[in-house]
Amino acid sequence: MAIKGQKFKTYSEEMKAEAIRLHAEEKWTYGQINEHLGIQDKQRMKKWMKKYRENVSERQLS
């Protein structure tokens, strides 16, 4: 839950794309990607990959 006045870190679309590429194509682990790109939220990569997979599935059905 957010704390009043808490600042959330945002990531550029380019960083998200690079993180997804590293995992999907280079087979890096989430931990390696988080450390390499400085992503502090350990669940962030799982969320990005879930969205990525959903988008790929939608494109394949179209």
N, C-alpha and C positions, 0 to 999 in steps of 0.2 A: 504494500500500500504506500502511496506517496505521502511524503511529509510536507506540511505547509511550507512553502518557500523553497522546496527542493528543486534543483536544476537537473534536467535530463540531458544526457549526452545524445547528440544526433550524429548520424553517420551519412556521408554522401552516397549517392547512388553508385558512384564509381567504386567506393570502398566495398559496398555490399556486393557488387558484381564481381570484384576481385576475390572476396571471401568465398563466394559461391563457386567461382571458377577453381580456386585452390582446392576446395573440397571435392567438387564433381570431377574435375579433370586430373588434378595432381594427387588426389587421394590423401590430402592432409587431414589430420584429425581436427576436431573443433578446438581442442586445447592449443594445438600448434598455431592455428589461425588466430585465435584470440591473442596469444602472446605476440605473434608476428605483427599483427595490425593494431595492437593496443586496445582490444575490445575488453572492457571490464566485466560486463554482464555475461555470466557463463551460459545463460539460456538464449542469448541473442542469436547465435548461429543456428540453433534448432529452429527458432521462429523464422529466420530468413530462409532456411532450407525447406521448411514446410510450405511457405508461400511460393517458393520457386517450383517445388514439385506440383503444387496445385495448378500453377500457371502452365506448366508443361503438359499436365494431364488435360486441361481445358483445350489447349492448342491441338493436341492429338485427336480429340473428339470432334473438333470442328472440320 
